[in-house]
Amino acid sequence: MALLGNLLKGGLKLTVSIQREKNNHAKVQRKTLSKLLAKARYTQFGEKYNFEEILNTAVFDEGNAFYEKYKQFVPVHNYEKIFRDWWHKAHEGEKNVCWPGRVKYFALSSGTSEAASKYIPVTKAMTKAFQRASIRQILSLGRYEELPSDLYEKGFLMIGGSTELSVIDEGRFQGDVSGINAANIPFWFERYYKPGREIARERDWSRKLEKIVEEAQHWDIGFMAGVPAWLQIIMERIIERYNLKNIHEIWPNLSVFGHGGVSFEPYRAGFEKLLGKPLIYIDTYLASEGFIAFQNRPHADGMRLVLDNGIFYEFVPFNDKNFNEDGELVANPQTLMIDEVEEGVDYALLISTCSGAWRYLIGDTIKFANKRRAEITITGRTKHYLSLCGEHLSVENMNKAVELSAEDLGITVKEFTVAGISHDSLFAHQWYIGTDDAVDADMLRDKIDAHLKILNDDYIVERRHALKDVFVTVLPSATFLGWMAKRGKMGGQNKFPRVLKKNLIDEWEAYLQEQGVQVETVNLK
C-alpha cells in the first residue's frame, strides 16, 4: 500500500474521527465558540467586545445563555464593516487584531458580483483547519463500498486558482485560497497532488490549461476536484487533444469528482457525456473563509457541516424581516444557533472563525436537508436572487428549472444567468442561456417558465400579476467564457453570476454589443 493509503487508513490520527461523529450539535458548537473566544480574548477585538465576560457566562451555562450574551456583546459584520474597522489593520501588518499574532496570508476573493478584491485573513490556525477538513473528506470515501481499494494510491487532480502568491511585505502573502492551501500541503500528499506545484503556480488560465492537457497522459487520476465548468473544459480539451472517446480512456481509474462553488445539476448532462463510466459525486462547501461542509456518506441528503473545526455558525432566516430588497442584512437581525433551525427553511450564514471573522455574513444561503445529521444544501447567495415584486426566485429554483428544461429538450446548458428588468409599468425577467446545441428559443422559454411555476408558489402568483413578461436569449457558451476572460476570472474558483444586478447588467450588455452578438429576445405575454 502506498504512503497516502497507509497514512489515511491507519497512521494518521485525527482530532475527531468520522466514525465517531457527535450528534449533540449545539453542545459541539458551544464548545467551538468557547475555544474561539478563549483564544482571541486578549486581541484588540476580544478586549473591545468583552470576550472575557462572555466566557464567564459559558462556565455556568448548559443552555443558550452563553450564546445570547455573545449576540448581545458582538455586532454582526459584513465584509465592508469588518475590513474597515478591523481587518485593514491586520492587512497592514498589525498584530493581535482579531486573532493572536500577525496574519501571514490573505485570500483574495471577489465572489461573482463585486469587482474589487476582498482581503480575507487566513491564519495558521485556519490553514490547519483546512487540512483537517480535507483529510476527513478523503477518509469519508471509505464509506463508498463501490470504490476501488487502491483509490488512495491514485492521483488527486485539484483545479483552483494560481498558487503563485503576491508579496504583501516580508514574510506575508496574498492570493487565491487554493494557492494558500497548496503552499501548506502536507509533505506526504505532494506526490499525489496534480497538476503539481509548477503548473498550479501558472496565473494565465490558457497556459495552465495547455500544460495540464500536455501532462494528462502521464497521470493516473482517481479523484478530481474543482468548479464543474472548468473541469468540463479540461476534460473536453484532453479528449480532443488525444482523440479519445471519453476521459476514461486516458484515466481509467477516475472514480470520484468532488465539486463545489455552484450547483452541479445544470452541468451534469454535459459532464457525463465525457465519461466512460459513472463517477461518485461528492459535494463540497469550501470558501475563502473556511472549509464549511462536505458530503460524507453515500446518498446523503446534503453536506455535513464541519462543526468542531474552528468555525461557529449562526443562521439568519432569509426573509423580508432580516434582509432588504437588495439582499443586505438589516440592523439587529434574528439569528439562531444550530439547535433552533428548521429543515427546509432558507438561512443566511454568519460565521465566527479561527481566522478572526466574528459574526461575519459570508453571503451564502443554505437550508437544512437533515437537521439530525447537520446536513445542508446551498440554495444561493443573499444578493443572488430575484424578487422584483415578491416572486422570491432563488438560485436553487433557477438551477432546477434549467436542469429540467434542458433534460426535456435534450440539450446541454453550460451557463446561464438572469436579470430582473422594468417592463412598461411592471416587471420582467431576462434570461441568457448558454448552449451549443440547436434549440427553439420559444420552447426553451416556455419550459423554464412552466417549471418555475411548479417549483415556486410565489413565482406563479406574480406571473399572474406584476411579473408580466419573460425574455429568453440563447447564446453560444463561448460568449459566457469570453466575458469571464475579459473580467480576469478564468479558471480557479471563479463562477459566472447566476443573477445580474446593478452595474453587472450594463457591463454584460455592453460586452454583448462589443462582440457583435445579435440578441434575439423572445417576449412571453
C-alpha positions in Angstrom: 0.0 0.0 0.0 1.3 3.4 -0.9 2.3 6.1 1.6 -1.0 8.0 1.3 -3.1 4.9 1.8 -1.1 3.9 4.9 -1.4 7.4 6.4 -5.1 7.8 5.7 -6.1 4.3 6.7 -4.1 3.8 9.8 -1.2 6.1 10.6 -3.0 9.5 10.7 -4.6 10.5 14.0 -7.4 12.9 13.6 -8.8 15.1 16.4 -12.3 13.7 15.6 -12.8 10.5 13.6 -15.5 10.4 11.0 -16.6 7.2 12.6 -17.4 8.9 15.9 -19.5 11.9 14.8 -21.2 13.7 17.6 -24.9 14.3 17.2 -25.3 16.9 20.0 -24.6 19.7 17.5 -25.4 22.6 19.9 -23.0 21.3 22.5 -20.2 20.9 20.0 -20.9 24.4 18.7 -20.9 26.0 22.1 -17.6 24.3 22.8 -16.2 25.6 19.4 -17.3 29.1 20.2 -15.8 28.9 23.7 -12.5 27.9 22.3 -12.5 30.7 19.7 -13.4 33.3 22.4 -10.7 32.0 24.8 -8.1 32.1 22.1 -9.0 35.6 21.0 -9.9 37.3 24.3 -6.7 39.3 24.5 -6.8 40.6 21.0 -8.0 44.1 20.2 -11.3 42.8 19.1 -11.7 40.5 22.1 -11.0 43.2 24.5 -13.4 45.7 22.9 -16.3 43.3 22.9 -15.6 41.7 26.3 -14.8 38.2 25.4 -13.7 37.5 29.0 -17.2 38.3 30.3 -18.9 36.2 27.6 -16.6 33.3 28.6 -17.6 33.7 32.3 -21.2 33.2 31.2 -20.2 30.0 29.4 -18.7 28.4 32.6 -22.2 28.2 34.2 -24.3 27.8 31.1 -25.6 24.5 29.6 -28.2 26.2 27.5 -28.0 29.2 25.2 -27.5 32.0 27.7 -23.9 31.9 26.6 -24.9 32.5 23.0 -27.4 35.2 23.9 -24.5 37.1 25.7 -22.4 36.7 22.6 -25.1 38.2 20.4 -25.6 41.0 22.9 -22.0 42.0 23.0 -20.7 41.3 19.5 -22.3 43.1 16.4 -22.9 41.5 13.1 -20.4 42.3 10.3 -20.4 42.2 6.6 -17.1 42.4 4.7 -17.1 46.2 4.3 -17.6 46.8 8.0 -15.2 44.3 9.4 -12.4 45.3 7.0 -13.0 49.0 7.6 -13.0 48.6 11.4 -10.5 45.7 11.9 -9.1 43.6 9.1 -7.3 46.5 7.4 -5.0 46.8 10.4 -4.1 43.1 10.1 -3.5 43.5 6.4 -1.2 46.4 7.1 0.8 44.0 9.4 -0.5 44.9 12.9 -0.5 42.0 15.4 -3.3 40.7 17.6 -6.2 42.5 15.8 -8.9 39.9 15.6 -6.8 36.8 16.2 -3.5 36.3 18.1 -0.3 37.1 16.2 0.3 38.5 12.8 -1.7 37.2 9.8 0.7 35.7 7.3 -1.8 35.0 4.5 -4.8 36.9 2.9 -7.1 35.2 0.4 -8.2 37.4 -2.4 -11.8 36.9 -3.1 -14.3 38.9 -5.2 -17.1 36.3 -5.4 -19.2 36.5 -8.5 -20.6 40.0 -8.3 -18.2 42.5 -6.7 -15.5 44.0 -8.9 -13.0 44.9 -6.2 -11.0 42.2 -4.4 -11.7 41.3 -0.8 -8.9 40.5 1.5 -9.8 37.6 3.8 -7.4 36.7 6.6 -6.1 33.1 6.6 -4.3 32.4 9.9 -2.1 29.4 10.7 -5.0 28.0 12.7 -7.2 28.2 9.6 -4.7 26.5 7.3 -4.6 23.6 9.8 -8.4 23.6 9.9 -8.5 23.4 6.1 -6.1 20.4 6.2 -8.1 18.6 8.9 -11.4 19.0 7.0 -9.8 17.9 3.7 -8.4 14.8 5.3 -11.8 14.0 6.8 -13.4 14.3 3.4 -10.8 11.9 1.9 -11.3 9.5 4.7 -15.1 9.6 4.2 -14.6 7.9 0.8 -14.1 4.7 2.8 -17.9 4.6 3.2 -18.4 4.1 -0.5 -18.1 0.3 -1.0 -18.1 0.5 -4.8 -14.8 2.4 -4.9 -11.6 0.5 -5.8 -9.4 -0.4 -2.9 -6.4 1.3 -4.4 -8.0 4.7 -4.9 -5.8 6.3 -2.3 -2.8 5.4 -4.5 -4.0 7.4 -7.5 -3.5 11.0 -8.4 -5.7 13.8 -7.0 -6.4 16.4 -9.6 -7.3 19.7 -7.9 -8.1 22.7 -10.0 -8.1 26.0 -8.3 -6.6 29.5 -8.8 -2.9 30.2 -9.2 -0.8 29.1 -6.3 1.7 31.9 -7.1 1.1 34.3 -4.2 1.8 38.0 -4.2 4.1 39.5 -1.6 2.4 42.0 0.8 5.7 42.6 2.7 8.4 40.5 4.2 7.0 37.1 5.1 3.4 37.9 4.3 1.5 36.9 1.1 -1.9 37.2 -0.6 -3.6 35.3 -3.4 -6.2 32.6 -4.2 -7.2 30.5 -1.2 -6.3 27.4 -3.2 -2.8 28.8 -3.6 -2.5 29.4 0.1 -3.7 25.8 0.8 -1.3 24.4 -1.8 1.6 26.3 -0.1 0.7 24.3 3.1 0.1 20.9 1.6 1.4 18.1 3.9 4.7 16.6 2.6 3.1 13.1 2.3 0.4 14.4 -0.1 2.6 16.1 -2.6 3.4 13.1 -4.7 -0.4 12.5 -5.3 -1.3 16.2 -5.9 -1.9 17.1 -9.5 -1.3 19.2 -11.6 1.7 19.7 -9.2 3.2 22.9 -7.9 4.8 24.2 -11.1 1.7 24.1 -13.2 -0.5 25.2 -10.3 1.6 28.4 -10.0 0.7 29.5 -13.5 -1.5 32.6 -13.4 -2.6 32.6 -17.1 -5.6 30.2 -17.4 -4.9 29.4 -21.1 -1.3 28.5 -20.4 -2.3 26.4 -17.4 -4.9 24.6 -19.4 -2.3 23.8 -22.1 0.2 22.4 -19.6 -2.5 20.3 -17.9 -3.6 18.8 -21.3 0.0 18.1 -22.2 0.8 16.3 -18.9 -2.5 14.5 -18.6 -1.2 11.4 -20.5 1.4 10.9 -17.7 -1.1 10.9 -14.8 -3.2 8.2 -13.2 -6.1 10.2 -11.8 -8.5 8.7 -9.4 -10.1 11.9 -7.9 -10.9 15.3 -9.4 -11.9 18.4 -7.5 -13.0 21.9 -8.6 -15.7 24.0 -10.2 -17.7 21.9 -12.7 -17.4 24.3 -15.6 -13.6 24.4 -15.5 -13.2 20.6 -15.1 -15.5 20.1 -18.0 -13.4 22.3 -20.2 -10.2 20.4 -19.2 -11.8 17.1 -20.0 -13.1 18.3 -23.3 -9.6 19.6 -24.3 -7.9 16.3 -23.2 -10.4 14.2 -25.2 -9.8 16.5 -28.3 -6.0 16.5 -27.9 -5.7 12.7 -27.7 -8.6 11.8 -30.0 -10.4 9.9 -27.2 -14.0 8.7 -27.0 -14.1 9.7 -23.3 -11.9 10.7 -20.4 -11.7 7.2 -19.0 -9.6 6.1 -22.0 -6.8 8.1 -20.6 -7.7 8.0 -16.9 -9.3 4.5 -16.4 -9.2 4.8 -12.6 -11.1 8.1 -12.4 -13.8 7.3 -9.8 -14.6 10.4 -7.8 -15.5 14.0 -8.6 -15.5 16.5 -5.7 -17.4 19.6 -6.8 -18.2 22.9 -5.1 -18.9 26.5 -5.6 -22.1 26.1 -7.7 -24.8 23.5 -8.1 -23.6 20.6 -10.2 -27.1 19.7 -11.6 -27.2 22.1 -14.5 -23.8 20.8 -15.6 -24.4 17.1 -15.1 -25.7 16.1 -18.6 -22.8 17.8 -20.4 -20.3 16.5 -17.9 -21.4 12.9 -18.1 -21.2 12.8 -21.9 -17.4 13.0 -21.4 -17.3 9.9 -19.2 -16.8 6.2 -20.0 -18.3 5.0 -16.7 -20.2 6.6 -13.8 -18.5 8.6 -11.1 -19.2 9.1 -7.5 -20.0 12.8 -6.9 -19.1 14.4 -3.6 -20.4 17.9 -2.9 -18.1 20.3 -1.1 -18.6 23.7 0.5 -15.1 25.3 0.7 -14.9 29.1 0.8 -12.0 31.6 1.4 -13.3 32.0 4.9 -13.2 28.3 5.8 -14.0 24.7 4.9 -17.7 24.7 5.9 -19.2 21.4 4.8 -18.8 18.3 2.7 -20.8 15.2 1.7 -19.6 12.5 4.0 -21.7 9.5 3.1 -23.3 7.8 0.1 -26.8 9.1 -0.8 -26.6 11.9 1.7 -29.4 14.5 1.9 -26.8 17.2 1.7 -23.3 18.2 3.0 -22.5 17.7 6.7 -21.4 20.9 8.4 -17.9 20.8 10.0 -18.9 21.8 13.5 -15.8 21.2 15.5 -13.1 22.7 13.4 -12.7 26.4 14.2 -16.0 27.7 12.8 -19.1 28.7 14.9 -22.3 29.1 12.8 -25.3 31.3 13.2 -28.3 31.1 11.0 -30.4 34.1 9.9 -33.8 33.4 8.4 -33.6 34.7 4.8 -36.8 36.7 4.8 -38.0 40.3 4.4 -37.7 40.9 8.1 -33.9 40.3 8.1 -32.9 41.4 4.5 -33.9 44.3 2.3 -34.7 44.1 -1.4 -31.0 44.3 -2.3 -30.1 41.3 -0.1 -28.5 43.5 2.5 -28.8 42.5 6.2 -30.8 44.8 8.4 -29.6 46.0 11.8 -30.1 43.5 14.6 -31.4 40.6 12.6 -32.9 37.4 14.1 -30.1 34.9 14.5 -30.3 31.2 15.6 -28.0 28.5 16.8 -28.0 25.1 15.1 -30.5 23.6 17.6 -33.0 26.3 16.8 -33.2 25.9 13.0 -35.9 24.1 11.0 -35.5 21.8 7.9 -36.4 23.3 4.6 -36.1 27.0 5.6 -33.6 29.3 3.8 -31.0 30.7 6.1 -28.1 33.1 5.5 -24.9 32.1 7.3 -23.0 34.1 9.9 -19.6 32.6 10.9 -17.1 33.2 13.6 -13.7 31.6 12.8 -10.1 31.0 13.9 -9.1 33.5 11.2 -10.7 36.4 13.1 -14.1 36.6 11.5 -16.7 37.5 14.1 -20.5 37.2 13.3 -19.5 37.6 9.7 -22.0 37.4 6.9 -20.4 35.1 4.4 -23.1 35.8 1.8 -24.4 32.3 1.1 -27.9 31.0 1.8 -28.5 27.4 2.9 -31.2 25.1 4.1 -31.1 22.1 6.3 -31.9 18.9 4.4 -31.4 16.7 7.5 -31.2 18.6 10.8 -30.3 15.4 12.9 -27.2 14.9 10.7 -26.5 18.6 10.3 -26.7 18.2 6.5 -27.2 21.3 4.4 -27.6 22.3 0.8 -26.6 25.6 -0.7 -29.6 27.5 -2.1 -27.9 30.7 -3.4 -26.4 34.0 -2.3 -28.0 36.7 -0.3 -27.6 39.1 -3.2 -28.1 36.5 -6.0 -31.9 36.0 -6.0 -34.7 37.8 -7.8 -37.6 39.4 -6.0 -38.7 42.4 -8.1 -42.3 42.1 -7.0 -42.4 39.3 -4.4 -41.6 36.3 -6.6 -38.7 35.3 -4.3 -36.9 33.3 -7.0 -33.8 31.6 -5.5 -30.7 30.3 -7.3 -31.9 26.8 -6.3 -35.1 27.4 -8.2 -33.2 28.6 -11.2 -30.8 25.7 -11.3 -33.6 23.2 -11.1 -35.7 24.8 -13.8 -32.8 25.0 -16.2 -31.8 21.4 -15.4 -35.3 20.1 -16.0 -35.8 22.2 -19.2 -32.5 21.0 -20.7 -33.5 17.4 -19.9 -36.9 17.9 -21.5 -35.3 19.3 -24.7 -32.3 17.0 -24.8 -29.7 19.9 -24.7 -26.7 20.7 -22.6 -26.8 24.1 -20.9 -23.2 25.1 -19.9 -24.0 28.5 -18.4 -26.9 30.8 -17.7 -27.8 34.0 -16.0 -30.9 36.1 -15.4 -31.7 39.7 -14.7 -34.7 41.5 -13.4 -35.8 44.4 -15.5 -38.5 47.0 -15.7 -41.1 46.4 -18.4 -43.7 49.1 -19.2 -45.0 49.9 -15.8 -44.3 46.5 -14.3 -41.5 43.9 -14.3 -39.9 41.1 -16.4 -37.2 38.5 -16.2 -34.4 38.5 -18.8 -32.7 35.1 -19.2 -29.5 34.4 -21.1 -28.9 30.7 -21.8 -25.5 29.4 -22.9 -25.7 26.2 -25.1 -24.0 24.9 -28.2 -27.0 22.8 -29.1 -29.7 23.8 -31.5 -32.8 24.8 -29.6 -36.1 26.6 -30.2 -36.0 29.7 -28.0 -39.8 29.8 -27.7 -39.9 26.2 -26.5 -37.0 26.8 -24.0 -38.7 29.9 -22.7 -41.9 28.0 -22.1 -40.2 25.1 -20.4 -38.3 27.3 -17.9 -41.4 29.4 -17.1 -43.5 26.3 -16.6 -41.0 24.6 -14.3 -40.6 27.7 -12.2 -44.4 27.9 -11.8 -44.3 24.4 -10.3 -41.1 25.0 -8.2 -42.1 28.3 -6.6 -45.6 29.2 -5.4 -44.7 32.9 -5.2 -43.5 32.9 -8.8 -46.7 31.6 -10.2 -48.7 34.2 -8.3 -46.6 37.1 -9.5 -46.7 35.7 -13.1 -50.4 36.5 -13.0 -49.8 40.0 -11.7 -46.7 42.2 -11.6 -44.2 39.8 -13.3 -45.8 40.2 -16.8 -43.1 39.1 -19.2 -40.2 36.6 -19.5 -37.5 37.1 -22.1 -35.0 34.5 -23.2 -31.8 35.0 -25.3 -29.9 31.9 -26.4 -26.1 32.4 -26.7 -23.1 30.2 -27.5 -21.4 29.0 -24.4 -18.2 30.7 -25.5 -19.9 34.1 -25.0 -20.0 33.4 -21.3 -16.4 32.3 -21.2 -15.3 35.4 -23.1 -16.9 37.7 -20.6 -15.2 35.8 -17.7 -11.9 36.2 -19.5 -12.4 39.9 -20.0 -13.0 40.3 -16.3 -9.9 38.3 -15.4 -12.0 35.5 -13.9 -10.9 32.5 -15.9 -10.4 29.2 -14.1 -9.9 28.5 -10.4 -12.9 29.1 -8.1 -14.5 31.8 -10.4 -18.1 31.3 -11.3 -20.5 33.1 -13.7 -23.1 35.0 -11.6 -26.5 33.4 -11.8 -28.2 36.8 -11.2 -27.1 40.0 -12.8 -27.8 43.1 -10.8 -27.0 46.8 -10.9 -23.7 47.5 -12.8 -23.2 44.0 -13.9 -26.3 44.2 -16.2 -24.9 47.2 -18.0 -21.4 45.6 -18.2 -22.8 42.3 -19.6 -25.0 44.0 -22.2 -22.1 46.3 -23.3 -19.9 43.2 -23.7 -22.5 41.6 -25.9 -22.6 44.7 -28.1 -18.8 44.7 -28.4 -18.9 41.1 -29.5 -21.5 41.9 -32.2 -23.8 39.4 -30.6 -27.3 39.6 -32.2 -29.6 39.4 -29.1 -32.9 37.9 -30.2 -35.2 38.4 -27.4 -38.4 36.4 -27.1 -41.3 38.0 -25.3 -43.8 35.9 -23.2 -47.0 37.8 -22.7 
